[in-house]
């Protein structure tokens, strides 16, 4: 029997299910990798690919196939059309490549009215957003740099706060969380934009917070139960912090769900990335982070000198 204490709950065997967690994560990541290959890369938004987005409002519901036909008649087949906002607003988002023959600015407005005005004289051009290809490449590089720098600083902090094994485990867990969100976006063929990168950085911070709480409790319990197996101590620590993890995640999900439903189309992808990130961050702080620590330790003890010198050693009950 596994040992129990008078002041600690019986630990749930989370790490005993780590193989199932590995299978789940591997399936999601592999599916995302295959999806990226099939799609020829991520579906980058205008922030990264460059081009022009035009938000158009019509007086009534329009048929996107009919609109595509109007553009093809003018030799403009390389466009992207999608509905935008709620059905009652009758809005369409038009995506144009960088070298579009429609031009930019006032020329673009005039050309669009020339193409669509005959059938839709009451159309309203609500927003035009243009990003050059060079700016898009710079934004892509800066976004990647931001994520790498964040992960590097986190590695230094966790290594200083705990040990290098915990630092590496935390980084691997955060990379796992980011890749899962990216995989979901690729599987659903959703646009990858700067707001999504901001959501990823938010997810990194959120997931790290949960992971640090678990690591800190593991260190405390390692000082209290020095003769117990590392896996048992990890299960006990995760069990003791479980209520805190679930309450924090639950309240965060309520706010994110409100943003997703009520925030509108502009921040929908940001909210969706946060939703997936919070869910996967909660899962990874329970199953993934400690599994990495257990793997890297390979029988060695997870401890802190200060924790060992200060923490009391409770009496163990008979098994």
C-alpha positions, 0 to 999 in steps of 0.5 A: 500500500502507498503511505498516507499521512494524517494531515494529507489527502490520499494522492490521486495517481495522476502520473500513473496515467502519464502514458495516456497523456503522452498518447493524447499529446502525441496524437494532437501534435502529430495531427497538427504537424500533418495539417501544416504540411497539407495546408502548405504552412500556417494560414497566416493573416495579413499581419504576417503575409502582407496584403489588404483586408477590406471589411464591406457591409451590404444591405442584405445577405449576399452569396459569396460564390456570386461575389467571387464570380463578379471578381473573376469576371474582372480577372481577379480570381486570387482573392479571399472572401469570408463572412464577418461578424453576425449574420444580421450585419451582412458583412464580408471580409475581402482579402487581397494579395500584395500585388492586387490590380485593385490598388490601394486607398481611394483607387481601391474604394473606386475599383470595388464600387465598380466591381460590386456597385451594379448589384450592390449599390448600397454597399458600405466599405467600413475598414481597409487594412494594408500591410506590406510584405516586408513589414509582414516578414518583420512582424513574423520574425519579431513574433517568433523572437518574442516567444523565444525570449520569453521561454529563455527568461522562463528557463533562467528563472525556473532553473534559479528558483528550483533546478535545471531539471525543473527549468527544462521541464517547464520549457518543454511543457510550455513549448507543448502548450504553444504547439497544441494551440498552433496545431488546433489553429492549423487543423481548423484552418484558422488565421494565425495573426498578431493577436493570436501570438499575444494569446500564446504569450498569455497562455505561456504565462498562465501555464507557467503559473500553474506549473510553478505552484505544483513544483513548489509544492513538490519541493515542500513535500520532498522535504517532508517525506524524504523517504518516499518515492518521487512519483508518490510525492508528485501525485500527492503534491498535484492532489493538494494543489488540484482544487486551486488549479481547477478553481483558477482555471474555471474562473479564467474560462468563464471570462474567456468564454464571455470574450468568445461569445460577446467580444465580436469577430475582431477578437474572436481568434484571440479569445479562441486561442486563450480558451484552448490555451487555458484548457491545455495549460491546466492539463499540462500542469497536471500531467505533462510538467511533472512527467518531464521532471520524473523522466529527467530525474531517473531516480534522483531526488527532487529537492532543495537544500533550503527546503530540507534544512527547514522542513520538518519530517513528519512521522510516517504511518505504517503501510 
